[in-house]
């Protein structure tokens, strides 16, 4: 599966309250689609739930996304 690899809030462009573009494909590659869910844990809980509701991901993928977010945060320490 192709993944963006750096789907952070800084790479999401919003206009009029709606996502209008995704930029910076420098980390594009093949990998676990859950990697692109890491961004959800940059949001506060209510926004994270809205984000999840807009996606068609199963529970296992969502949990792996949370794991990727935790791993990345720990590496940053």
PyMOL Python script that loads the backbone (N, CA, C, O; Angstrom):
from pymol import cmd

cmd.read_pdbstr("""\
ATOM      1  N   UNK A   1       0.844  -1.173   0.000  1.00  0.00           N
ATOM      2  CA  UNK A   1       0.000   0.000   0.000  1.00  0.00           C
ATOM      3  C   UNK A   1       0.894   1.242   0.000  1.00  0.00           C
ATOM      4  O   UNK A   1       1.853   1.316   0.767  1.00  0.00           O
ATOM      5  N   UNK A   2       0.583   2.209  -0.853  1.00  0.00           N
ATOM      6  CA  UNK A   2       1.322   3.475  -0.858  1.00  0.00           C
ATOM      7  C   UNK A   2       0.902   4.314   0.343  1.00  0.00           C
ATOM      8  O   UNK A   2      -0.289   4.453   0.624  1.00  0.00           O
ATOM      9  N   UNK A   3       1.871   4.866   1.043  1.00  0.00           N
ATOM     10  CA  UNK A   3       1.595   5.744   2.180  1.00  0.00           C
ATOM     11  C   UNK A   3       2.332   7.064   1.998  1.00  0.00           C
ATOM     12  O   UNK A   3       3.395   7.114   1.378  1.00  0.00           O
ATOM     13  N   UNK A   4       1.764   8.116   2.536  1.00  0.00           N
ATOM     14  CA  UNK A   4       2.384   9.442   2.475  1.00  0.00           C
ATOM     15  C   UNK A   4       3.670   9.442   3.296  1.00  0.00           C
ATOM     16  O   UNK A   4       4.704   9.934   2.844  1.00  0.00           O
ATOM     17  N   UNK A   5       3.599   8.889   4.502  1.00  0.00           N
ATOM     18  CA  UNK A   5       4.774   8.754   5.348  1.00  0.00           C
ATOM     19  C   UNK A   5       5.076   9.935   6.256  1.00  0.00           C
ATOM     20  O   UNK A   5       5.870   9.808   7.187  1.00  0.00           O
ATOM     21  N   UNK A   6       4.462  11.071   6.002  1.00  0.00           N
ATOM     22  CA  UNK A   6       4.677  12.269   6.832  1.00  0.00           C
ATOM     23  C   UNK A   6       3.394  13.094   6.857  1.00  0.00           C
ATOM     24  O   UNK A   6       3.407  14.304   6.635  1.00  0.00           O
ATOM     25  N   UNK A   7       2.299  12.415   7.130  1.00  0.00           N
ATOM     26  CA  UNK A   7       0.992  13.062   7.097  1.00  0.00           C
ATOM     27  C   UNK A   7       0.757  13.801   8.411  1.00  0.00           C
ATOM     28  O   UNK A   7      -0.068  13.397   9.231  1.00  0.00           O
ATOM     29  N   UNK A   8       1.491  14.880   8.589  1.00  0.00           N
ATOM     30  CA  UNK A   8       1.380  15.717   9.786  1.00  0.00           C
ATOM     31  C   UNK A   8       0.462  16.897   9.497  1.00  0.00           C
ATOM     32  O   UNK A   8       0.189  17.216   8.340  1.00  0.00           O
ATOM     33  N   UNK A   9      -0.004  17.529  10.542  1.00  0.00           N
ATOM     34  CA  UNK A   9      -0.901  18.684  10.382  1.00  0.00           C
ATOM     35  C   UNK A   9      -0.273  19.765   9.506  1.00  0.00           C
ATOM     36  O   UNK A   9      -0.984  20.484   8.804  1.00  0.00           O
ATOM     37  N   UNK A  10       1.037  19.881   9.544  1.00  0.00           N
ATOM     38  CA  UNK A  10       1.720  20.901   8.735  1.00  0.00           C
ATOM     39  C   UNK A  10       1.706  20.579   7.244  1.00  0.00           C
ATOM     40  O   UNK A  10       2.032  21.436   6.422  1.00  0.00           O
ATOM     41  N   UNK A  11       1.335  19.360   6.891  1.00  0.00           N
ATOM     42  CA  UNK A  11       1.264  18.966   5.483  1.00  0.00           C
ATOM     43  C   UNK A  11      -0.170  18.866   4.968  1.00  0.00           C
ATOM     44  O   UNK A  11      -0.407  18.375   3.865  1.00  0.00           O
ATOM     45  N   UNK A  12      -1.114  19.329   5.763  1.00  0.00           N
ATOM     46  CA  UNK A  12      -2.523  19.333   5.373  1.00  0.00           C
ATOM     47  C   UNK A  12      -2.965  20.778   5.182  1.00  0.00           C
ATOM     48  O   UNK A  12      -2.885  21.580   6.112  1.00  0.00           O
ATOM     49  N   UNK A  13      -3.423  21.108   4.005  1.00  0.00           N
ATOM     50  CA  UNK A  13      -3.896  22.465   3.731  1.00  0.00           C
ATOM     51  C   UNK A  13      -5.412  22.492   3.813  1.00  0.00           C
ATOM     52  O   UNK A  13      -6.098  21.640   3.248  1.00  0.00           O
ATOM     53  N   UNK A  14      -5.922  23.487   4.527  1.00  0.00           N
ATOM     54  CA  UNK A  14      -7.361  23.606   4.756  1.00  0.00           C
ATOM     55  C   UNK A  14      -7.837  24.950   4.239  1.00  0.00           C
ATOM     56  O   UNK A  14      -7.185  25.975   4.438  1.00  0.00           O
ATOM     57  N   UNK A  15      -8.978  24.932   3.576  1.00  0.00           N
ATOM     58  CA  UNK A  15      -9.610  26.168   3.109  1.00  0.00           C
ATOM     59  C   UNK A  15     -11.094  26.079   3.451  1.00  0.00           C
ATOM     60  O   UNK A  15     -11.749  25.076   3.169  1.00  0.00           O
ATOM     61  N   UNK A  16     -11.607  27.128   4.055  1.00  0.00           N
ATOM     62  CA  UNK A  16     -13.018  27.178   4.445  1.00  0.00           C
ATOM     63  C   UNK A  16     -13.414  25.976   5.309  1.00  0.00           C
ATOM     64  O   UNK A  16     -14.515  25.440   5.183  1.00  0.00           O
ATOM     65  N   UNK A  17     -12.494  25.564   6.187  1.00  0.00           N
ATOM     66  CA  UNK A  17     -12.783  24.486   7.120  1.00  0.00           C
ATOM     67  C   UNK A  17     -12.750  23.090   6.524  1.00  0.00           C
ATOM     68  O   UNK A  17     -13.149  22.131   7.184  1.00  0.00           O
ATOM     69  N   UNK A  18     -12.279  22.957   5.282  1.00  0.00           N
ATOM     70  CA  UNK A  18     -12.239  21.652   4.617  1.00  0.00           C
ATOM     71  C   UNK A  18     -10.832  21.371   4.089  1.00  0.00           C
ATOM     72  O   UNK A  18     -10.127  22.278   3.647  1.00  0.00           O
ATOM     73  N   UNK A  19     -10.445  20.118   4.143  1.00  0.00           N
ATOM     74  CA  UNK A  19      -9.161  19.714   3.583  1.00  0.00           C
ATOM     75  C   UNK A  19      -9.183  19.962   2.081  1.00  0.00           C
ATOM     76  O   UNK A  19     -10.076  19.486   1.380  1.00  0.00           O
ATOM     77  N   UNK A  20      -8.199  20.708   1.589  1.00  0.00           N
ATOM     78  CA  UNK A  20      -8.159  20.993   0.151  1.00  0.00           C
ATOM     79  C   UNK A  20      -6.901  20.444  -0.517  1.00  0.00           C
ATOM     80  O   UNK A  20      -6.863  20.331  -1.742  1.00  0.00           O
ATOM     81  N   UNK A  21      -5.866  20.100   0.262  1.00  0.00           N
ATOM     82  CA  UNK A  21      -4.658  19.556  -0.351  1.00  0.00           C
ATOM     83  C   UNK A  21      -3.785  18.873   0.697  1.00  0.00           C
ATOM     84  O   UNK A  21      -3.814  19.209   1.881  1.00  0.00           O
ATOM     85  N   UNK A  22      -3.021  17.917   0.226  1.00  0.00           N
ATOM     86  CA  UNK A  22      -1.979  17.270   1.012  1.00  0.00           C
ATOM     87  C   UNK A  22      -0.675  17.546   0.272  1.00  0.00           C
ATOM     88  O   UNK A  22      -0.579  17.325  -0.936  1.00  0.00           O
ATOM     89  N   UNK A  23       0.333  18.033   1.007  1.00  0.00           N
ATOM     90  CA  UNK A  23       1.601  18.397   0.376  1.00  0.00           C
ATOM     91  C   UNK A  23       2.751  17.587   0.969  1.00  0.00           C
ATOM     92  O   UNK A  23       2.558  16.829   1.920  1.00  0.00           O
ATOM     93  N   UNK A  24       3.945  17.748   0.404  1.00  0.00           N
ATOM     94  CA  UNK A  24       5.198  17.171   0.885  1.00  0.00           C
ATOM     95  C   UNK A  24       5.186  15.645   0.825  1.00  0.00           C
ATOM     96  O   UNK A  24       4.979  14.967   1.831  1.00  0.00           O
ATOM     97  N   UNK A  25       5.408  15.135  -0.358  1.00  0.00           N
ATOM     98  CA  UNK A  25       5.427  13.696  -0.565  1.00  0.00           C
ATOM     99  C   UNK A  25       6.847  13.126  -0.550  1.00  0.00           C
ATOM    100  O   UNK A  25       7.114  12.106  -1.185  1.00  0.00           O
ATOM    101  N   UNK A  26       7.750  13.780   0.169  1.00  0.00           N
ATOM    102  CA  UNK A  26       9.135  13.342   0.233  1.00  0.00           C
ATOM    103  C   UNK A  26       9.338  12.003   0.914  1.00  0.00           C
ATOM    104  O   UNK A  26      10.355  11.349   0.685  1.00  0.00           O
ATOM    105  N   UNK A  27       8.397  11.578   1.744  1.00  0.00           N
ATOM    106  CA  UNK A  27       8.504  10.294   2.448  1.00  0.00           C
ATOM    107  C   UNK A  27       7.579   9.237   1.850  1.00  0.00           C
ATOM    108  O   UNK A  27       7.367   8.185   2.453  1.00  0.00           O
ATOM    109  N   UNK A  28       7.034   9.509   0.677  1.00  0.00           N
ATOM    110  CA  UNK A  28       6.125   8.577   0.014  1.00  0.00           C
ATOM    111  C   UNK A  28       6.798   7.224  -0.171  1.00  0.00           C
ATOM    112  O   UNK A  28       7.958   7.142  -0.575  1.00  0.00           O
ATOM    113  N   UNK A  29       6.058   6.173   0.130  1.00  0.00           N
ATOM    114  CA  UNK A  29       6.618   4.843  -0.044  1.00  0.00           C
ATOM    115  C   UNK A  29       5.571   3.776   0.197  1.00  0.00           C
ATOM    116  O   UNK A  29       4.401   4.070   0.438  1.00  0.00           O
ATOM    117  N   UNK A  30       6.008   2.555   0.128  1.00  0.00           N
ATOM    118  CA  UNK A  30       5.132   1.417   0.378  1.00  0.00           C
ATOM    119  C   UNK A  30       5.284   1.034   1.841  1.00  0.00           C
ATOM    120  O   UNK A  30       6.401   0.932   2.348  1.00  0.00           O
ATOM    121  N   UNK A  31       4.157   0.820   2.524  1.00  0.00           N
ATOM    122  CA  UNK A  31       4.233   0.463   3.929  1.00  0.00           C
ATOM    123  C   UNK A  31       2.868   0.222   4.541  1.00  0.00           C
ATOM    124  O   UNK A  31       1.873   0.047   3.838  1.00  0.00           O
ATOM    125  N   UNK A  32       2.842   0.215   5.837  1.00  0.00           N
ATOM    126  CA  UNK A  32       1.623  -0.005   6.609  1.00  0.00           C
ATOM    127  C   UNK A  32       0.743   1.235   6.509  1.00  0.00           C
ATOM    128  O   UNK A  32       1.196   2.322   6.868  1.00  0.00           O
ATOM    129  N   UNK A  33      -0.501   1.115   6.034  1.00  0.00           N
ATOM    130  CA  UNK A  33      -1.364   2.290   5.928  1.00  0.00           C
ATOM    131  C   UNK A  33      -1.633   2.969   7.272  1.00  0.00           C
ATOM    132  O   UNK A  33      -2.020   4.137   7.309  1.00  0.00           O
ATOM    133  N   UNK A  34      -1.430   2.254   8.363  1.00  0.00           N
ATOM    134  CA  UNK A  34      -1.633   2.839   9.686  1.00  0.00           C
ATOM    135  C   UNK A  34      -0.646   3.962   9.969  1.00  0.00           C
ATOM    136  O   UNK A  34      -0.905   4.810  10.823  1.00  0.00           O
ATOM    137  N   UNK A  35       0.483   3.981   9.263  1.00  0.00           N
ATOM    138  CA  UNK A  35       1.471   5.050   9.441  1.00  0.00           C
ATOM    139  C   UNK A  35       0.821   6.414   9.202  1.00  0.00           C
ATOM    140  O   UNK A  35       1.111   7.378   9.911  1.00  0.00           O
ATOM    141  N   UNK A  36      -0.051   6.489   8.208  1.00  0.00           N
ATOM    142  CA  UNK A  36      -0.683   7.769   7.888  1.00  0.00           C
ATOM    143  C   UNK A  36      -1.774   8.158   8.884  1.00  0.00           C
ATOM    144  O   UNK A  36      -2.352   9.239   8.771  1.00  0.00           O
ATOM    145  N   UNK A  37      -2.062   7.299   9.851  1.00  0.00           N
ATOM    146  CA  UNK A  37      -3.032   7.638  10.896  1.00  0.00           C
ATOM    147  C   UNK A  37      -2.368   8.276  12.110  1.00  0.00           C
ATOM    148  O   UNK A  37      -3.060   8.759  13.007  1.00  0.00           O
ATOM    149  N   UNK A  38      -1.030   8.284  12.153  1.00  0.00           N
ATOM    150  CA  UNK A  38      -0.320   8.877  13.300  1.00  0.00           C
ATOM    151  C   UNK A  38      -0.765  10.304  13.569  1.00  0.00           C
ATOM    152  O   UNK A  38      -0.810  10.736  14.721  1.00  0.00           O
ATOM    153  N   UNK A  39      -1.090  11.031  12.524  1.00  0.00           N
ATOM    154  CA  UNK A  39      -1.483  12.433  12.660  1.00  0.00           C
ATOM    155  C   UNK A  39      -2.674  12.588  13.607  1.00  0.00           C
ATOM    156  O   UNK A  39      -2.823  13.633  14.240  1.00  0.00           O
ATOM    157  N   UNK A  40      -3.513  11.577  13.710  1.00  0.00           N
ATOM    158  CA  UNK A  40      -4.707  11.664  14.560  1.00  0.00           C
ATOM    159  C   UNK A  40      -4.350  11.959  16.012  1.00  0.00           C
ATOM    160  O   UNK A  40      -5.130  12.588  16.727  1.00  0.00           O
ATOM    161  N   UNK A  41      -3.188  11.513  16.445  1.00  0.00           N
ATOM    162  CA  UNK A  41      -2.802  11.728  17.845  1.00  0.00           C
ATOM    163  C   UNK A  41      -2.125  13.075  18.057  1.00  0.00           C
ATOM    164  O   UNK A  41      -1.623  13.346  19.149  1.00  0.00           O
ATOM    165  N   UNK A  42      -2.102  13.915  17.041  1.00  0.00           N
ATOM    166  CA  UNK A  42      -1.726  15.321  17.209  1.00  0.00           C
ATOM    167  C   UNK A  42      -2.960  16.157  17.539  1.00  0.00           C
ATOM    168  O   UNK A  42      -2.842  17.314  17.941  1.00  0.00           O
ATOM    169  N   UNK A  43      -4.141  15.570  17.367  1.00  0.00           N
ATOM    170  CA  UNK A  43      -5.405  16.274  17.592  1.00  0.00           C
ATOM    171  C   UNK A  43      -5.907  16.026  19.008  1.00  0.00           C
ATOM    172  O   UNK A  43      -5.567  15.014  19.621  1.00  0.00           O
ATOM    173  N   UNK A  44      -6.713  16.942  19.527  1.00  0.00           N
ATOM    174  CA  UNK A  44      -7.414  16.699  20.785  1.00  0.00           C
ATOM    175  C   UNK A  44      -8.459  15.615  20.551  1.00  0.00           C
ATOM    176  O   UNK A  44      -8.893  15.402  19.419  1.00  0.00           O
ATOM    177  N   UNK A  45      -8.864  14.929  21.616  1.00  0.00           N
ATOM    178  CA  UNK A  45      -9.747  13.765  21.503  1.00  0.00           C
ATOM    179  C   UNK A  45     -11.010  14.007  20.670  1.00  0.00           C
ATOM    180  O   UNK A  45     -11.326  13.174  19.821  1.00  0.00           O
ATOM    181  N   UNK A  46     -11.749  15.111  20.872  1.00  0.00           N
ATOM    182  CA  UNK A  46     -12.967  15.296  20.066  1.00  0.00           C
ATOM    183  C   UNK A  46     -12.678  15.406  18.564  1.00  0.00           C
ATOM    184  O   UNK A  46     -13.432  14.882  17.744  1.00  0.00           O
ATOM    185  N   UNK A  47     -11.599  16.079  18.215  1.00  0.00           N
ATOM    186  CA  UNK A  47     -11.224  16.216  16.798  1.00  0.00           C
ATOM    187  C   UNK A  47     -10.755  14.870  16.260  1.00  0.00           C
ATOM    188  O   UNK A  47     -11.055  14.508  15.122  1.00  0.00           O
ATOM    189  N   UNK A  48     -10.018  14.132  17.085  1.00  0.00           N
ATOM    190  CA  UNK A  48      -9.549  12.804  16.675  1.00  0.00           C
ATOM    191  C   UNK A  48     -10.730  11.886  16.358  1.00  0.00           C
ATOM    192  O   UNK A  48     -10.680  11.132  15.386  1.00  0.00           O
ATOM    193  N   UNK A  49     -11.779  11.942  17.159  1.00  0.00           N
ATOM    194  CA  UNK A  49     -12.958  11.105  16.910  1.00  0.00           C
ATOM    195  C   UNK A  49     -13.677  11.523  15.630  1.00  0.00           C
ATOM    196  O   UNK A  49     -14.177  10.671  14.896  1.00  0.00           O
ATOM    197  N   UNK A  50     -13.733  12.819  15.356  1.00  0.00           N
ATOM    198  CA  UNK A  50     -14.324  13.302  14.101  1.00  0.00           C
ATOM    199  C   UNK A  50     -13.499  12.819  12.920  1.00  0.00           C
ATOM    200  O   UNK A  50     -14.049  12.387  11.907  1.00  0.00           O
ATOM    201  N   UNK A  51     -12.183  12.893  13.049  1.00  0.00           N
ATOM    202  CA  UNK A  51     -11.266  12.419  12.011  1.00  0.00           C
ATOM    203  C   UNK A  51     -11.497  10.935  11.740  1.00  0.00           C
ATOM    204  O   UNK A  51     -11.601  10.513  10.589  1.00  0.00           O
ATOM    205  N   UNK A  52     -11.575  10.153  12.812  1.00  0.00           N
ATOM    206  CA  UNK A  52     -11.780   8.706  12.642  1.00  0.00           C
ATOM    207  C   UNK A  52     -13.118   8.411  11.985  1.00  0.00           C
ATOM    208  O   UNK A  52     -13.206   7.536  11.125  1.00  0.00           O
ATOM    209  N   UNK A  53     -14.146   9.121  12.374  1.00  0.00           N
ATOM    210  CA  UNK A  53     -15.478   8.885  11.811  1.00  0.00           C
ATOM    211  C   UNK A  53     -15.510   9.139  10.305  1.00  0.00           C
ATOM    212  O   UNK A  53     -16.324   8.556   9.588  1.00  0.00           O
ATOM    213  N   UNK A  54     -14.623  10.007   9.833  1.00  0.00           N
ATOM    214  CA  UNK A  54     -14.588  10.337   8.402  1.00  0.00           C
ATOM    215  C   UNK A  54     -13.797   9.312   7.587  1.00  0.00           C
ATOM    216  O   UNK A  54     -13.791   9.369   6.357  1.00  0.00           O
ATOM    217  N   UNK A  55     -13.135   8.383   8.264  1.00  0.00           N
ATOM    218  CA  UNK A  55     -12.289   7.401   7.575  1.00  0.00           C
ATOM    219  C   UNK A  55     -12.955   6.033   7.537  1.00  0.00           C
ATOM    220  O   UNK A  55     -13.812   5.717   8.363  1.00  0.00           O
ATOM    221  N   UNK A  56     -12.553   5.244   6.583  1.00  0.00           N
ATOM    222  CA  UNK A  56     -13.031   3.864   6.491  1.00  0.00           C
ATOM    223  C   UNK A  56     -11.880   2.938   6.892  1.00  0.00           C
ATOM    224  O   UNK A  56     -11.320   2.227   6.058  1.00  0.00           O
ATOM    225  N   UNK A  57     -11.541   2.958   8.177  1.00  0.00           N
ATOM    226  CA  UNK A  57     -10.471   2.079   8.659  1.00  0.00           C
ATOM    227  C   UNK A  57     -11.023   1.156   9.733  1.00  0.00           C
ATOM    228  O   UNK A  57     -11.886   1.540  10.523  1.00  0.00           O
ATOM    229  N   UNK A  58     -10.511  -0.064   9.747  1.00  0.00           N
ATOM    230  CA  UNK A  58     -10.954  -1.018  10.756  1.00  0.00           C
ATOM    231  C   UNK A  58     -10.250  -0.740  12.086  1.00  0.00           C
ATOM    232  O   UNK A  58      -9.295   0.034  12.155  1.00  0.00           O
ATOM    233  N   UNK A  59     -10.745  -1.386  13.129  1.00  0.00           N
ATOM    234  CA  UNK A  59     -10.196  -1.157  14.471  1.00  0.00           C
ATOM    235  C   UNK A  59      -8.714  -1.519  14.559  1.00  0.00           C
ATOM    236  O   UNK A  59      -7.944  -0.818  15.214  1.00  0.00           O
ATOM    237  N   UNK A  60      -8.314  -2.605  13.904  1.00  0.00           N
ATOM    238  CA  UNK A  60      -6.912  -3.038  13.978  1.00  0.00           C
ATOM    239  C   UNK A  60      -5.981  -1.996  13.360  1.00  0.00           C
ATOM    240  O   UNK A  60      -4.911  -1.719  13.904  1.00  0.00           O
ATOM    241  N   UNK A  61      -6.380  -1.423  12.237  1.00  0.00           N
ATOM    242  CA  UNK A  61      -5.556  -0.399  11.593  1.00  0.00           C
ATOM    243  C   UNK A  61      -5.478   0.840  12.469  1.00  0.00           C
ATOM    244  O   UNK A  61      -4.414   1.447  12.594  1.00  0.00           O
ATOM    245  N   UNK A  62      -6.599   1.221  13.078  1.00  0.00           N
ATOM    246  CA  UNK A  62      -6.636   2.386  13.964  1.00  0.00           C
ATOM    247  C   UNK A  62      -5.685   2.190  15.153  1.00  0.00           C
ATOM    248  O   UNK A  62      -4.945   3.102  15.521  1.00  0.00           O
ATOM    249  N   UNK A  63      -5.714   1.000  15.742  1.00  0.00           N
ATOM    250  CA  UNK A  63      -4.846   0.707  16.887  1.00  0.00           C
ATOM    251  C   UNK A  63      -3.377   0.721  16.460  1.00  0.00           C
ATOM    252  O   UNK A  63      -2.530   1.217  17.204  1.00  0.00           O
ATOM    253  N   UNK A  64      -3.058   0.191  15.282  1.00  0.00           N
ATOM    254  CA  UNK A  64      -1.677   0.256  14.792  1.00  0.00           C
ATOM    255  C   UNK A  64      -1.241   1.700  14.578  1.00  0.00           C
ATOM    256  O   UNK A  64      -0.088   2.043  14.837  1.00  0.00           O
ATOM    257  N   UNK A  65      -2.151   2.547  14.108  1.00  0.00           N
ATOM    258  CA  UNK A  65      -1.829   3.970  13.952  1.00  0.00           C
ATOM    259  C   UNK A  65      -1.448   4.595  15.283  1.00  0.00           C
ATOM    260  O   UNK A  65      -0.508   5.384  15.371  1.00  0.00           O
ATOM    261  N   UNK A  66      -2.192   4.229  16.311  1.00  0.00           N
ATOM    262  CA  UNK A  66      -1.872   4.730  17.657  1.00  0.00           C
ATOM    263  C   UNK A  66      -0.497   4.222  18.103  1.00  0.00           C
ATOM    264  O   UNK A  66       0.281   4.953  18.717  1.00  0.00           O
ATOM    265  N   UNK A  67      -0.217   2.964  17.782  1.00  0.00           N
ATOM    266  CA  UNK A  67       1.090   2.395  18.113  1.00  0.00           C
ATOM    267  C   UNK A  67       2.227   3.103  17.388  1.00  0.00           C
ATOM    268  O   UNK A  67       3.271   3.369  17.982  1.00  0.00           O
ATOM    269  N   UNK A  68       2.029   3.412  16.098  1.00  0.00           N
ATOM    270  CA  UNK A  68       3.034   4.166  15.345  1.00  0.00           C
ATOM    271  C   UNK A  68       3.254   5.539  15.972  1.00  0.00           C
ATOM    272  O   UNK A  68       4.391   6.002  16.073  1.00  0.00           O
ATOM    273  N   UNK A  69       2.169   6.191  16.392  1.00  0.00           N
ATOM    274  CA  UNK A  69       2.287   7.519  17.016  1.00  0.00           C
ATOM    275  C   UNK A  69       3.092   7.434  18.310  1.00  0.00           C
ATOM    276  O   UNK A  69       3.950   8.278  18.571  1.00  0.00           O
ATOM    277  N   UNK A  70       2.815   6.421  19.113  1.00  0.00           N
ATOM    278  CA  UNK A  70       3.545   6.237  20.369  1.00  0.00           C
ATOM    279  C   UNK A  70       5.021   5.948  20.100  1.00  0.00           C
ATOM    280  O   UNK A  70       5.898   6.528  20.741  1.00  0.00           O
ATOM    281  N   UNK A  71       5.289   5.061  19.161  1.00  0.00           N
ATOM    282  CA  UNK A  71       6.674   4.729  18.818  1.00  0.00           C
ATOM    283  C   UNK A  71       7.445   5.962  18.368  1.00  0.00           C
ATOM    284  O   UNK A  71       8.574   6.188  18.802  1.00  0.00           O
ATOM    285  N   UNK A  72       6.835   6.753  17.502  1.00  0.00           N
ATOM    286  CA  UNK A  72       7.482   7.961  16.989  1.00  0.00           C
ATOM    287  C   UNK A  72       7.738   8.966  18.110  1.00  0.00           C
ATOM    288  O   UNK A  72       8.793   9.599  18.152  1.00  0.00           O
ATOM    289  N   UNK A  73       6.770   9.110  19.017  1.00  0.00           N
ATOM    290  CA  UNK A  73       6.938  10.034  20.145  1.00  0.00           C
ATOM    291  C   UNK A  73       8.074   9.578  21.060  1.00  0.00           C
ATOM    292  O   UNK A  73       8.867  10.397  21.526  1.00  0.00           O
ATOM    293  N   UNK A  74       8.151   8.284  21.315  1.00  0.00           N
ATOM    294  CA  UNK A  74       9.210   7.774  22.184  1.00  0.00           C
ATOM    295  C   UNK A  74      10.588   7.936  21.553  1.00  0.00           C
ATOM    296  O   UNK A  74      11.555   8.250  22.248  1.00  0.00           O
ATOM    297  N   UNK A  75      10.684   7.727  20.255  1.00  0.00           N
ATOM    298  CA  UNK A  75      11.958   7.915  19.557  1.00  0.00           C
ATOM    299  C   UNK A  75      12.393   9.377  19.640  1.00  0.00           C
ATOM    300  O   UNK A  75      13.583   9.672  19.742  1.00  0.00           O
ATOM    301  N   UNK A  76      11.420  10.290  19.596  1.00  0.00           N
ATOM    302  CA  UNK A  76      11.729  11.724  19.649  1.00  0.00           C
ATOM    303  C   UNK A  76      12.267  12.156  21.011  1.00  0.00           C
ATOM    304  O   UNK A  76      12.928  13.188  21.122  1.00  0.00           O
ATOM    305  N   UNK A  77      11.982  11.365  22.046  1.00  0.00           N
ATOM    306  CA  UNK A  77      12.490  11.714  23.374  1.00  0.00           C
ATOM    307  C   UNK A  77      13.982  11.555  23.384  1.00  0.00           C
ATOM    308  O   UNK A  77      14.623  11.797  24.407  1.00  0.00           O
TER     309      UNK A  77
END
""", "prot")
cmd.dss("prot")
cmd.show_as("cartoon", "prot")
cmd.util.cbc("prot")
cmd.orient("prot")
